[in-house]
Amino acid sequence: MNKNDTTKLEKAQQNLKLEFNNLELLKKAFIHRSYLNETKEENLSHNERLEFLGDAVLELLVTEHLFHKYPQRPEGDLTSFRSATVKTESLAETAMQIGLGEYIYMSKGEEATGGRTRPYILANTFEALLGAIYLDKGYESAQKFLEGFLFPKIQIIVEKRLDIDGKS
């Protein structure tokens, strides 16, 4: 890892209130598939496996949070709240608010076409970061990260019933 990477990742940790044991894992969370086509760095892989893990961790932590916070709500409401919380638009909005786009490693072409603000890329990066937090720091740290950045949205979703789309 070069000095620019270290500086970038230290800034990410500071802004996200994280402290990774393994900076390589944090870097991997930010590597978009397109970046691999333009780099000469060896032994790099993109973040899609971390995204896969992060998606499962996200689903569990949001489910657990809803289960405990809304004990009187039926399963159907909880499912709807979870769906609204973990959907691409919600995760992308949160990723944008915490500045994840700034840290993504991507190709020049992807960046030139708005990749740093593309909802799909931001949501996937959010999930990959959560997967990396889970691997590096454990369940409680992943939960704390979500408590700081995503869970506050749940109360708004519930109060304003943002889980119900206009077509339903």
N, C-alpha and C positions, 0 to 999 in steps of 0.2 A: 504494500500500500504506500502510495507516495504522499508527500507533505500536503498537497492540495486536497487529497482525499481525507486525510486526518483532520485538517482544518474544517472542511465541509461537514464531516461527521461529528466533530466536537460541537460545532454550531448547532447542528440538528439536535444533538443530545441536550444542549443547554435550552434551546427553544421548546423542546418537547418535555423537559423536566425528566430526562432519562439518564441512566448511566449504565452503559453496556459493559459487560465483561469482555465480549468478543466483538470488536469493531468490524471485523470482516463480515460477521452475521448482519450487523446493521447495514453495511454497504450493500450486501446482497439484497436486502429488503427494498432497496431503492433502485435496483438495476432492472430497467425495462428491457424486454427482449431485443428491441431495435439497437440498443447500445452495443451488443455483441458483434454486430456487423461492422462497426467502425473502430473498434479498439484492438490494440495489439497486446493488451494485458492477457496473460495466460491464466488458465485455470479459473476463469470467471464463469458464472452461470447466472441466469436471470432469476427473477423473484417469483416465478409462478408456483414453485413447490411451497414456498413460504406462504404465498397467497392461499393455496389449498388448505394448509394447516390453519392459517389465520381465520379463514372463513368458518371452520368448525369451532374454533375457540370463541369467535364472535357470537356465533349462534348459541353456544352453551352459556356464555356469560350474560348475554342479553336475556335469554330465557330464564336463567336463575334470578336475575335482577327483577324481572317482571313478576315472577312467581312470588317472590318475597314482598315486593313493594305493593302489589295489588292483590291481596289474599281473597278479596270478595269478588273479584272479576272472574267470569267464566272463561274456560279454555279458548273459546272462539275469539273473545276480545283480546286475550293475551297473544294469540297467534297473529291477529291483525296488527296489534301494536308492534310485535317483533318484526313482522314483515315490513312495516313502514320505517322502522329504525334501521334495518340492515340493508334496505334496497340501495341500489347504486347511487341514486340521487342524494340520499341522506348521507351516505358515507363520503361521497365526493364533496358535498357541501362542508362536512366536518374537516376533511383533508385540506380543502381550500382555506378554511378558517385558521387552521394550524400551520399553514404554509408548506405542506408536504411537497408540492410541485417544485419548489426551489431545490430540493435535494435529489430529485430523480435523475439518474444517469440514463440518457436516451440519445438516439441518433440525432444528428443535425437536422435531418429531414423531418423527423417526428416533432422536434422542437419547433421548427419553422412553421409547421402546420397546426400549432396550438396544443401540442401534446401535454405541456405542463398544466393546462387548464381543462383538458378533456376529462369529463366525468368518469368514463370507464377506467382510464389509466389511474386517476386519483383514487377511486374506490378500491381498485386492485392493489395499489400501493399501500393504502390504509390497512387492508387485510394482511398483506405481506409483512408490514411493520408489526402488526399485532402478533403474527406467527413468530417473528423474530424475538419479540419481547417475551413471549411464552417460552421459547426455547432457551433464551439467555437468562431470564430472571424468574420464570415460573408463573404459575397460575395467579397468585396474588398480585404480582406486578402488572400482569395483563389486565386484571380486574381494576386495579388502581388507575391505569392509563385510561380505560374506558370511563371510569367514574369521573375523571377530569375532563374528558373531551367529548364523549358520546352520550353518556347517560343523562346529562342535563336536558338533552333534546326530548327524551322520552316523556317527561312531564308535559311538555308543550304538545307533543303528539296526542297524548291522552286527553288533556284538557280541551284542546281544540278539535279533537277527533280527526286529526290529519291522516289517520289510517284509512279513512273512508274516501274513496275517490268519487268524483261527481257523477260518474256513470253508474255507480252501484245503486 
